[in-house]
Amino acid sequence: MGSEHSDDKADSSAALALKILVAGGFGVGKTTLVGAVSEIRPLRTEERLSEAGQTVDDTGGVDHKTTTTVAMDFGRITIRSGLSLYLFGTPGQDRFWFLWDELSQGALGAVVLADTRRLEGCFPAVDYFEHRRIPFVVAVNCFAGSRTYGAHDVSRALDLDRGTPVVLCDARDRDSGKEVLVRLVEYAGRMHTARLLDTVG
């Protein structure tokens, strides 16, 4: 019985949970991505868009959108045995950005969702993570009717630092979203290792 107890402790200590942010502009698909990949029922803090909010929220290009995240979305996905990701979707509107500093504490990295019809919507997220040296990947959400750009074109348009990954995805599809997260974990792992070696050296 004692050995079973110690085995349980070993299993729990071997498990690794990483914090990931999902960011981007208003209506770009953050809530959709978290909901699609999460293996638990996602926590959502959505409220209906009001007439008052129309004066401060740019709904151009997302006229069908009826709700908005006002605090965060939360979900969890197991990437492989012993490795889970806790996903925190950030609110997209300017007036909720004060929450980003709190949400980014302890994050391994971030996914910045982009819509090629409104690329300017993800500029603030890109700037935020670059200035705080938080590794991120740009995931281009392929909306119906949006123009297809190559990764290089998107990278140039967003003026990304060299080496920042750009991937195409469908935020509604679990496998597609999981692929983005795996890419982020691999990239962030390399970045953190390189910085650690620079510090030691």
N, C-alpha and C positions, 0 to 999 in steps of 0.2 A: 504493500500500500504506500509505503514511504517512497519507493522508487517511482511509482506512478505520479506522485505529487511532484517530485523533482523533475520528471519528464515534462509535466504540464508547465512548470516554471521555465524550463529550457525553451519549450515551444513558444511561449509568450514573449520571452526575452529576444528570441530570434526574429520575431515578427517586426517589420519596419513599416511605419505609417508616415507618409510624406504629405505636406500641405501644398496644394496647387491652387493658384488663382485663375479664374476664367474672366477675362476682361474684354473691353471693346466698347464701341459706340452704342447709342440708343437703338434698340430693335435689331441688333445684329445676330442674335441667336444664342446668347449666353445661357438663358434659362432652358432653352431647348436642348443644348449640348449637355448640360448637367443632368437634365431629366433623362436623356437618351442613354447615357452611359452608366448612371447610378444603379447599383444593385440593391439599394435600399430606397424606400419611398423618399424622394427628395424633399427637403424643407424649402419652402418658397415664401417670400414676403412680397407678394404681388398685390397691387392695388389697381383699381380701374382708373384709366386716364380721365381726368375731369376737364371741364371747359376752362377752369382757372389755370390748369397746367399747360394749356395750349399756348399761353403767352411766354412760357419759359422752356418748353420742350420742342425741339425741332422734329416734327413727325414727317417731314418730307421724305418720300420714298417708302414710308412704312405706314401708309394711311389705314391699313387693315388692323394695325396694332391697337388693342383695347385695354391692355394692362401694362404695368411697368413694375420693375423690382425697386423697392424702396429701402432695402437694407442689404440682403444678400440671398443667394441660393446656396444650398448645401447638399452635397451628395457624397457617396463613397463608391469606389470601384477597386476590386482586387486585380492587379495587373498580372501577378503570378503568385505562386505559393510563397507566403512570407512577406509580400510587398503590396500594401494597400495605399491608395491615394485618397485624401480627403479634399474634396473640390469645393471651393468657395467662389461663387459667381458674384462679381461686383456690380453695383448699380451703374447704369450708363450715363445718367444725366449729371451735368455740372454740379447741381446743387447737392448731390449726395457724395461728392468726391472726398469729403472730410472723413468718410468711412474707410477709404482705401488704406490709409496709414495703419489703422488698426488691423485690417484684414491681411495686410502684407507681412505683418510680424511673423517671423519664422517660416516663411514660404520658401520652398525649394526653387520655385520658378512660376512662370505664368504662361497661359495661352492667351494671345490677343486675337480675338475673332475680327475678321475684316469682311466688308461687303464691297466688291469692286464698283458698285453703283454709287457708293458714298465712302470712299477710302478715307476722306478727311475725318470721318467719325472716329477712327482709331488712332489719330495723331496723339491725342492727350495720353492714351494708355502707353503707346510706344515711348513717348518722352518720359513718362513717369518711371517705367521700368529701366530705361537706359540710365537716367540720372541716379537711380538708386542701385544700379548694378545688379539688378535681379534678372537672371537669365529668362528669356522668353522665346517662344516661337510664334510666328504669325500664321494663323490658320484661316485661309480664305474660304468663307462659307459660300458654296456654290448655289446661289438663289436662282430660281427659274427666271430666265430673261436677262440675267446679268452677263456682261461680256466676259469672255474667258481671257485672262491674262496669264502669262508665264510667271514663274516664281521670280525670275530676274527683273521683270517689268514691275512687279509689286514691290520688290526690294528697293528698286530705284525710286519709285514714286513715294515710298515712305522714308527714303533716305536712311535705311537701316545700317547699323554697324556691320562691317564685313563678317560673314559667317553666321549671322542670325538666320535660322531656318525659316523658310516659307513653304507651307504645305497646303494642298487643296483638301477640302473636306465637305461632308454633308452633315451638318449639326444634328440632323434628325436620325442619323444612322449610327447605331451603337458601335459597330466595327470600325467605321470611319473615325468616330470620336476617340475610340480607344487607341487607334493608330497615332492620332495626334498626341495623345498623352504619353505614349511610349516614346515617341520622338522627343518630346520635351524632357522627359526623365533622363534619356540618354545624353541630350545636349547639356542640360543643367549639371548632370554628373561630371561631364568633361570640364565644364567651366569652373565648377567649384574645386575640382582636383587641380586644375592648372593654377588657380589663385592660391591654393594651399601650398603648392610647390614653389610658387613665386615668393610666398611669405617665408617659407623655410630656407629657400636659397638666399 
